[in-house]
Amino acid sequence: MAEGANLLVITSQSLARILPERQGWQGQPLGLYPGGLRQLSRALKKSGFRLERRYGLHTPLSIGLNFLSGRLDRLRQKALADRIYFAARLHYRSQGLTAPLATLGLWHFRKGRG
């Protein structure tokens, strides 16, 4: 890859274990092994990539708010359920220290000088 090239990596992270759809996945994603994502990051660093940004998608807060919204919807509290549903959407992505707590990760690497 040329210097300055971007590499985006989508990872499953530890919280992905709680997802019902995870039960049907084949094998174990690297992000579910202890230290697996750290190994990936080190290998990419050795290959000349540097981590620019790391995002978490489907955060614990958004999961909790979506759950609460669904419960309120079943209790026929539609207006409140809608507000909480949209609040969950505002918290779907995280960055920085809370990114590893999400179910998925989006890592942005950039190729440096070789």
C-alpha positions in Angstrom: 0.0 0.0 0.0 1.2 3.5 -0.7 2.1 6.0 2.0 -1.0 7.8 3.2 -3.4 4.9 2.2 -6.3 4.3 4.6 -7.2 0.9 6.0 -10.6 0.4 7.8 -11.0 -2.6 10.0 -14.3 -3.8 11.4 -14.0 -5.9 14.5 -16.2 -7.9 16.8 -15.5 -6.9 20.4 -16.1 -8.7 23.7 -19.7 -7.3 24.1 -20.6 -9.1 20.8 -21.0 -12.3 22.9 -24.4 -11.1 24.2 -25.9 -10.7 20.7 -28.4 -13.4 19.9 -27.3 -13.5 16.2 -23.7 -14.3 17.4 -24.9 -17.8 18.2 -25.0 -18.6 14.4 -21.5 -17.3 13.6 -18.9 -19.8 12.5 -15.6 -19.8 14.4 -14.3 -17.2 16.9 -13.8 -13.7 15.7 -10.4 -12.3 16.6 -12.0 -9.6 18.8 -13.5 -12.3 21.1 -10.0 -13.7 22.0 -8.3 -12.1 25.0 -5.7 -9.8 23.5 -6.7 -10.6 19.9 -7.3 -7.0 18.8 -4.1 -5.9 20.5 -2.2 -8.4 18.4 -3.9 -7.2 15.3 -3.0 -3.6 16.1 0.7 -4.5 16.8 1.0 -6.5 13.6 -0.4 -3.5 11.6 1.9 -1.2 13.3 4.9 -3.4 12.4 3.6 -3.2 8.8 3.8 0.6 8.8 0.2 1.5 9.8 -0.7 3.8 12.6 -4.1 3.9 14.3 -5.8 7.2 13.5 -9.2 6.7 15.1 -11.1 4.0 16.9 -14.9 4.0 17.1 -17.3 1.7 19.0 -20.6 0.9 17.3 -23.7 -0.5 19.1 -22.7 0.7 22.6 -24.0 -0.6 25.9 -26.0 2.6 26.4 -27.7 2.3 23.0 -28.5 -1.4 23.7 -30.0 -0.5 27.1 -32.0 2.4 25.7 -33.3 0.3 22.8 -34.4 -2.4 25.3 -36.2 0.2 27.5 -37.9 1.7 24.4 -39.2 -1.8 23.4 -40.6 -2.3 26.9 -42.3 1.0 26.9 -43.7 0.3 23.5 -45.2 -2.9 24.8 -46.7 -1.0 27.7 -48.4 1.3 25.1 -46.2 4.3 26.1 -45.6 5.1 22.4 -44.5 8.8 22.8 -41.9 8.0 25.5 -40.8 4.9 23.6 -40.1 6.9 20.5 -38.1 9.6 22.4 -36.0 6.9 24.0 -35.5 5.1 20.7 -34.1 8.3 19.1 -32.0 8.9 22.2 -30.5 5.4 21.7 -29.6 6.4 18.1 -27.6 9.4 19.4 -25.5 7.0 21.5 -24.9 4.3 18.9 -21.3 5.4 18.3 -18.6 6.1 20.8 -15.0 7.1 20.5 -12.0 7.1 22.8 -11.9 5.2 26.0 -15.5 3.9 25.7 -15.0 2.5 22.2 -13.8 -1.0 23.4 -17.0 -1.4 25.3 -19.2 -1.5 22.2 -20.1 -4.7 20.3 -18.4 -3.7 17.1 -15.3 -1.6 16.5 -14.3 0.5 13.5 -10.6 1.1 13.4 -9.1 3.7 11.0 -5.4 3.0 10.2 -3.2 5.1 7.8 0.0 3.8 6.1 3.1 5.7 7.1 6.5 5.7 5.6 7.9 2.2 4.9 
